[in-house]
């Protein structure tokens, strides 16, 4: 297994953990209360490279490659959000814990939202980074032309076979455009970072699996269910960090979230920051996550921006 930047991964452990009938490759560091960090598309554990050592000074940090990504198993099925959430539920149990702090970005955030609704007893605190609630996203795509415009790629991914072939044929440019091209703070992505992401996506089966997340979300039966039903209340203390200049997701997706969350909730909008928030402003994200996960459990978190 290729090490990623020796100066970064000093003290990190790579291991495979069995959960929900698959193996997830995980990077782990630290001891104590469990913190799970969930990545998005088209990333893998590496997107949390700046957070792992900072959080591991106080917690046991576990960062999986999600189902289908990088070194994790790539089954033909199981890319619906129920199964993806069960993967993480099983991961917490396999690690010997009954609950965890969970932070998720992009698709990892969608899984974290669902996990908080499905089994709130397993979450200590929930941190969401530029990730709309999946039901809210589907509803906005149905009624908000601005979000529909931003989400064009999700619709394009519905065509079987062709999107992964096109991305594979132009993978270097795809990586450059999706990360550095969409970042507000361009220096967040070096040439080495782009190469590392490219190598992860080149692994057989990864692109098919990654696009299946979107195909499952927007499958007709799931679309109708998400569009017709009101989201369940979130009963877990929640922090939402949001880069204001996200080209993929409208800031409107953050509005009214306090009505969905019955527990203490804090929303913090980050100016001059795009979608890749934990990579564009890593020190700010580290401070916010540490403050949130370490804060007094009896303290009320105010609704604020």
PEGI-V503021 format. One record per backbone hydrogen bond with DSSP energy under -1.0 kcal/mol. NH is the residue of the N-H (numbers start at 1). CO is the residue of the C=O. E is the energy in kcal/mol with one decimal. If there is no record, write none. Layout:
nh/co/e
NH/CO/E
NH/CO/E
//
This chain:
nh/co/e
8/5/-2.0
9/5/-1.9
12/9/-2.4
13/28/-2.5
15/26/-2.5
17/24/-2.4
19/22/-3.0
22/19/-2.0
24/17/-2.6
26/15/-3.3
27/63/-2.0
28/13/-2.5
29/61/-1.9
35/60/-2.9
36/101/-2.9
37/62/-1.8
38/103/-2.9
43/40/-1.9
47/44/-2.2
48/45/-2.1
49/46/-1.9
51/48/-1.1
52/48/-2.0
55/51/-2.7
56/52/-2.4
58/55/-2.0
59/55/-1.8
60/33/-2.7
61/29/-3.4
62/35/-2.7
63/27/-2.7
65/25/-3.0
68/73/-2.6
69/66/-2.7
72/69/-2.4
73/23/-2.6
84/80/-2.4
85/81/-2.0
86/82/-2.0
87/83/-2.1
88/84/-1.2
89/85/-2.4
90/86/-2.8
91/87/-1.6
92/88/-2.3
93/89/-1.8
94/90/-2.8
95/91/-1.7
96/93/-1.7
97/92/-2.0
100/122/-2.1
101/34/-2.8
102/125/-2.6
103/36/-2.7
104/127/-2.3
105/38/-2.3
106/129/-1.4
108/105/-2.0
110/106/-1.8
111/107/-2.2
112/108/-2.0
113/109/-2.8
114/110/-2.2
115/111/-2.6
116/112/-2.2
117/113/-1.4
118/114/-2.8
119/115/-2.7
122/119/-2.1
123/120/-1.5
124/100/-2.9
126/237/-2.6
127/102/-2.8
128/239/-3.0
129/104/-2.7
130/241/-2.3
137/133/-2.4
138/134/-2.1
139/135/-2.2
140/136/-2.4
141/137/-2.6
142/138/-1.1
144/140/-3.2
148/144/-2.3
149/145/-2.3
150/146/-2.0
151/147/-1.8
152/149/-1.2
154/151/-1.1
155/151/-1.2
156/152/-2.2
157/153/-2.0
158/155/-1.4
159/156/-1.3
162/160/-1.4
165/161/-1.5
166/162/-2.6
167/163/-2.6
168/164/-2.4
169/165/-2.0
170/166/-1.0
174/170/-2.6
175/171/-2.7
176/172/-2.1
177/173/-2.8
178/174/-2.8
179/175/-2.0
181/176/-2.3
183/179/-1.2
186/184/-1.1
188/185/-2.0
189/186/-1.8
194/190/-2.3
195/191/-2.0
196/192/-2.3
197/193/-2.5
198/194/-2.2
199/195/-2.5
200/196/-1.7
201/197/-2.0
202/198/-1.4
206/203/-1.9
209/205/-2.1
210/206/-3.0
211/207/-2.4
212/208/-1.3
215/211/-1.9
216/212/-2.4
217/213/-2.0
218/214/-2.2
223/219/-3.1
224/220/-2.4
225/221/-1.7
226/222/-2.8
227/223/-2.4
228/224/-2.3
229/225/-1.8
234/260/-2.7
238/264/-2.5
239/126/-2.6
240/266/-3.0
241/128/-3.0
242/268/-2.2
244/270/-2.7
245/273/-2.7
253/250/-1.7
254/251/-2.0
255/252/-1.3
257/254/-1.2
259/256/-1.5
260/257/-1.6
262/234/-2.1
263/234/-1.2
266/238/-2.0
267/304/-1.5
268/240/-3.0
269/305/-1.0
270/242/-3.3
277/275/-1.9
279/276/-1.3
280/276/-2.4
281/277/-2.6
285/281/-2.2
286/282/-2.6
287/283/-2.3
288/284/-2.4
289/285/-2.7
290/286/-2.5
291/287/-2.7
292/288/-2.3
293/289/-3.0
294/290/-2.0
299/296/-1.5
//
